């Protein structure tokens, strides 16, 4: 899977507007896989994709991952997961 800046920004916009329920499990899995590729703590990725975790913990994980991944992907450039 790949993640572009455009895709990440679209996902972040949807989550900002409607909460984490606006992200599909596939969206979250791609983001989690990308986080692992760039070397983020795997616990963040696990929390993000686990629906049994408290929503606030998942939202914080999303925020931390999205910020870190954003710094790694440039406009129009895909980061493979």
JOSUL-V797008 format. One record per residue. N is the residue number from 0. SS is DSSP state (~ for helix, > for strand, _ for the rest). PSI is psi in whole degrees, -180 to 180 (999 if undefined). Layout:
BEGIN
n=N ss=SS psi=PSI
n=N ss=SS psi=PSI
END
This chain:
BEGIN
n=0 ss=_ psi=153
n=1 ss=> psi=157
n=2 ss=> psi=124
n=3 ss=> psi=163
n=4 ss=~ psi=-40
n=5 ss=~ psi=-45
n=6 ss=~ psi=-42
n=7 ss=~ psi=-43
n=8 ss=~ psi=-40
n=9 ss=~ psi=-43
n=10 ss=~ psi=-46
n=11 ss=~ psi=-39
n=12 ss=~ psi=-46
n=13 ss=~ psi=-43
n=14 ss=~ psi=-39
n=15 ss=~ psi=-36
n=16 ss=~ psi=-39
n=17 ss=~ psi=1
n=18 ss=_ psi=179
n=19 ss=~ psi=-20
n=20 ss=~ psi=-16
n=21 ss=~ psi=-13
n=22 ss=_ psi=136
n=23 ss=_ psi=158
n=24 ss=~ psi=-36
n=25 ss=~ psi=-42
n=26 ss=~ psi=-47
n=27 ss=~ psi=-37
n=28 ss=~ psi=-43
n=29 ss=~ psi=-44
n=30 ss=~ psi=-43
n=31 ss=~ psi=-42
n=32 ss=~ psi=-41
n=33 ss=~ psi=-40
n=34 ss=~ psi=-42
n=35 ss=~ psi=-38
n=36 ss=~ psi=-39
n=37 ss=_ psi=1
n=38 ss=_ psi=19
n=39 ss=_ psi=159
n=40 ss=_ psi=124
n=41 ss=~ psi=-20
n=42 ss=~ psi=-37
n=43 ss=~ psi=-46
n=44 ss=~ psi=-40
n=45 ss=~ psi=-43
n=46 ss=~ psi=-43
n=47 ss=~ psi=-44
n=48 ss=~ psi=-4
n=49 ss=_ psi=107
n=50 ss=_ psi=-12
n=51 ss=_ psi=-11
n=52 ss=_ psi=152
n=53 ss=_ psi=141
n=54 ss=~ psi=-37
n=55 ss=~ psi=-37
n=56 ss=~ psi=-40
n=57 ss=~ psi=-39
n=58 ss=~ psi=-39
n=59 ss=~ psi=-41
n=60 ss=~ psi=-42
n=61 ss=~ psi=-47
n=62 ss=~ psi=-48
n=63 ss=~ psi=-42
n=64 ss=~ psi=-47
n=65 ss=~ psi=-41
n=66 ss=~ psi=-45
n=67 ss=~ psi=-43
n=68 ss=~ psi=-38
n=69 ss=~ psi=-37
n=70 ss=_ psi=-14
n=71 ss=_ psi=-20
n=72 ss=_ psi=133
n=73 ss=_ psi=163
n=74 ss=_ psi=126
n=75 ss=_ psi=-2
n=76 ss=_ psi=132
n=77 ss=> psi=144
n=78 ss=> psi=118
n=79 ss=> psi=139
n=80 ss=_ psi=999
END
